[in-house]
Amino acid sequence: MQYLENGSSVDSIDWDTDDELELEFLQETGFDQTAISSSSSSRNPGIVDHFVAMGFDEEMVVRALKDNDEDDPEGILNCLLSYPVIENFPEEHPASPSSSSGTPFPYDDGSDCDSAFVNEEEDVTKDALSHLSGMGYRYIDAREAIKQCGSDASLDELIDFIFAAQTATIYSPTPTASPKKRKLTEVTFRERPQKLVKRVNLRESVTLHNKMIGFGVPGCSMVIRSRVITKSALGPPFFYYENVALTPKGVWDNISRFLYDIKPEFVDSIHFSAAARKRGYIHNLPIENRRPLLPIPPKTIHEALPEMKNWWPVWDTRKKLNCLLTSIASARLAEKIRKLVESGRPSESDKKFVINQCKKWNLVWVGKNKVAVLEPKEMELLLGFPQNHTRGVSRGDRYKALGNTFQIDTVAYHLSVLKPMYPQGMTVLSLFSGIGGAEVALHRLGIPLKTVVSVEISYVNRKILEDWWEQTEQAGRLIHVDDVQKVDHSMISQWITEFGGFDLLIGGSPCNNLAGRNRMSRNGLQGEHSSLFFHYYRILDAVRTMMRGR
């Protein structure tokens, strides 16, 4: 992977980022295409079973197979998405391919801002169904989520609804109804979200809360107050792994298997700041007695950016920003919005367009009828970094670095349990360090950093971390390694001998192959970049094995 040096323009940036991957259209459907291509019969039960398992009606699947080549699963899927809704749910409305009602789903490529003007008439429902099906969600579940949440709902809202239904039990509205006669899809999805009740599973008490609060966040009661971790996974050394929450189905299960079968904790940073950031965390940290960072950060847009309040139109009711990305909107879009609202009385359709573009690109009102992208210093504030943390590199590099980093307040909340354990400081192995999110979080918690071994491939990111280390006058030692693949057994052994071991191993591997823009290489943890997770596991396992043998 190549990283840009100082002086790179915004247009030259490779805009792949963790959160953009959540928003991009997913073309691949995640099933075994080899098995499909090996079939010679258009009635191959394996193909039919696969699409039926996705939630499509069997007759619809057979019909689609007649109209498409079996070697073209994407064509089959697109054909199924264009058919009327299945007969089992007559009260649902068919998804008309020519329908232009609703707001275009924001799945277009962030590198081409002009597409916002070309694709305004796309069929929203079909885009949403295609996107959710591509992520592995059942067709029926996706349709019900869109029906309940509305065609204007964001992707995050639709997935939250599906997650809530998948981890919930429904109270039957009619006591006389026989549960055995109710289809599983009906039991799970027919009722309104208000009737969802969390299922209690004694063997697996950790579920993905529909609000993504993990085991608990400040101001909310703990979802669980303790958890059982196998003896082999207990710390020290402690470990902490992060990646995007919205991956194809099965990815987090695989990650969990490698990380001692510890269940992920899914948290949206919207509970800690004025911007969303949906992440999954697997760690062996205690969860009792967590403490938020002080001072408490601003929780709304106007609290974080008060100077913009005077210019904010009353019809823009946003209180929070969406996930902070590495890409930014074009000047052309800002000019289009200015022309739409400068009359002082924009139409309802114009307001709708403006609001959707503002949500998509996190545009803020900086003057009369004037929107703009967030400045890097404003993103630093929202992410919990000190002011000017990334200053000194190109504007494009700042956006890229900030779009791929930790949200400090969220991570520090989890790491806060370490402070009473290490009053004299910690020795940390930081993998995929980025711009030093882990280091900043520990520093802000008041935990001295005795030694940090930082493994990060980007020269720009290494320079940002090194500058912060010097500016904060850290008394400890900072060691740089430029590639995780260079960290071998002998190097780990040498560090453990020299430092006496590590107290914490922390990081998050790239997610380029888990979702989104890399459509041709969306192959999960086996992808070129996402397979770097296995280096995280390899190094973690080596550290723990060597330290146990001391």
RASULWO-V21819 format. One record per helix or strand of 3 or more residues. SS is the DSSP state (2 for helix, 1 for strand). FROM is the first residue (numbers start at 1). LEN is the number of residues. If there is no record, write none. Layout:
ss=[SS	SS]
from=[FROM	FROM]
len=[LEN	LEN]
This chain:
ss=[2	2	2	2	2	2	2	2	2	2	2	1	2	2	2	1	2	1	2	1	2	1	2	2	2	2	1	1	2	2	2	1	2	1	2	1	2	2	1	2	2	2]
from=[10	18	33	45	58	73	87	115	124	139	155	168	179	184	193	196	231	238	251	265	269	278	301	306	331	348	364	370	376	395	408	426	437	449	459	477	484	489	504	519	524	530]
len=[3	6	5	9	10	10	3	4	11	11	12	3	3	6	3	3	3	7	8	4	3	6	4	6	11	14	4	3	8	9	14	6	8	7	13	5	3	11	4	3	3	19]
